[in-house]
Amino acid sequence: MPTSPSMRSRIADERGFTLMEILIAMILVGILMALAIPTFFGAREATSANATRAAASEYAAAISAFRLDHANRNPVVGSADWPNPQRGPVDRNGTPYMSEVPQLVAEGLVNFCANSCGAGQEGKIEYVRAGDDSGFFLRVHTKDNRAIVQDCGVGSGMRMPGLTPCGSKR
């Protein structure tokens, strides 16, 4: 069946998108991605900070339990009180106060240390004890080690303004 020239041009027009339509679609997708990606990474950062805070609260609970059993004496990391830094303090029988190492610490994403250490992939938790055994605090850092997410702990001798129980949000 022969086709007329006007019919041929109509078929050619219906075959695909014009260059202008493709460019507009790409610009719209780019704008949507520019809006969505920062929101996604912000949510990921917040989740990471919350998970690190939760790990700190587990250590704080174990340290507090140790203090209750030992007349408010702080455990010393690297001694019989706390032979394995990641595992947390142990009782007189060598049983850990924590049932398991927090997942981020066990996976090596968060470093746990006494006094100072480098940050892990997701952050770090530093255990600082008062020399007079009047208390302790945990300093929770973000993954880039620039920001302190939270200082938390217990004790009368720490004299740190704004010291909150570990695990709570500021």
N, C-alpha and C positions, 0 to 999 in steps of 0.2 A: 504494500500500500504506500503510495507516494505521500510524502509529507510536505507541507507548505513551508516557506521560509519563516513565517510568523510562528508556526508550531515548533520548528526547530529552535528558535531563540527562546521560547518559553521552556522547553525541555532543558536547554543549557542553563537557564536561570535557576532551575529547581535541583540541580545536581549537588550543590554544596554551599558552604558558607563563604562569604566574601572575606577578604583579608581584614577589612574593618571590623566585621563581626567577631572574628577570632581575636583580634587585638583587644577589643572591648571586654570580651569574656576573660582574657588573660589578666587584664588590669583589675577586673572585679575579684578574681580569685586571689590575686596578689594583695589587694586591700584586705580581704577577709583573713588571709594568712597573717598579715601584719598585725591584725587585731587579736587573733587567736593565740599565736605562739607565745607572746609575753605572758598572757594569762596562764597558759599551760605551765610555763617554767616557774612562775610565781607560786602556783599551787604545789608544784613539786618541791620547791624550797621550803614552803610552810610544812609540808608533810615530813620532810627530812628533819626539820627543827623539832617538830612534835615527837618524832620517833626517838631522837637523841634525848629529848627531855624525859621521855618515858623510861629510857634506859637509865638515866640519872636517878630517877625516882626508885628504881629497883635497887641500885647501889645504896641510896640513902636509907631505904628500909632495912637493908642488910646491916649497914653500919649502925643504925639506931638500935637494932636488935642486939648486936654485939655489945653496944654501950650499956644496954639494960642488963645483960648477963655479966658484965665486968665492971660494975660500980662506976658507970659513966666514963670509963677509960676508952680512948679512941684506939682502934686497931692500927697497927703499923704495917704498911705494905712491905713485903719482903721478909717478914718475920714469921714466927709460928702463928701469929694472929691472922696473917693474910699471905700465905706462901705463894699463891698464884695471883698476880694483879687482876687478871680478867675475871677470875672466878669469884672474887669477893672474900670477905672475912669468913673465918671458920670458928666453930665453937671449940671447947676444950678437948672434944673427942675427934676433932678434925673434920666434922661435918659442916659443909658450907651453909651459910644462912640463906643463900640464893639457891633455888631449886635448879636453875640453869643460867648460863651466861646469856645476857640479852642478845637477841639475834644480830643486831647491827655490830655489836662488839665481837661476837663469835665469827661473823663473816669478815671481820677486819675492816668494815666500813667506818666504824667509829673507834678511835683509840681511847683506851682508859689508862690513866697513869696517875702516879703520885707527883704532885707539884707541877712539873712542866714536861711537855712532849709535843711532837708534831701532830698536826691534824690528820685524821684518816680521810678517806674519800668523802664521807658525809659529815665529819666533825670530830670533836674530841670532848672528853669529860676529864677534868682534873680534880683530883681529891686533895684537899688541903686541910690539914688538921691543926687545931690550936696546940701550941707547945705545952700549954698547961692543962691539956685534956678537957678544957671547958666547952669544946664544941668542934665542929668541922663544917666545911662547906664544899660543895661541888660546883665547879665553874664549867658551864656547858657552852662550847664554842660552835660556830657554824663551820661548814666545810672549808671555807676559804681562810679560816682562822683569824679573820679580821674583826668579826662581831661576836660579842658575848650574848648568847641567847638568854641565859639565866644564871644567876648566882643563887644557890639554894643551900639549905642546911639547917643544923640545929645547934643550940648551945648559947650560953650567956656570954661567953668570952669572945665571941667573934666580932661583936660591935660593928656589924656591917649594916648600914641603913638599907632597908628594902629587902632584907634576906627573907625569902619565902620558903615554904616547904617544897621539896623537890617534886616535880611533876605538875605543879600548878602553873597556869599561864600568868604572865604579867599583864 
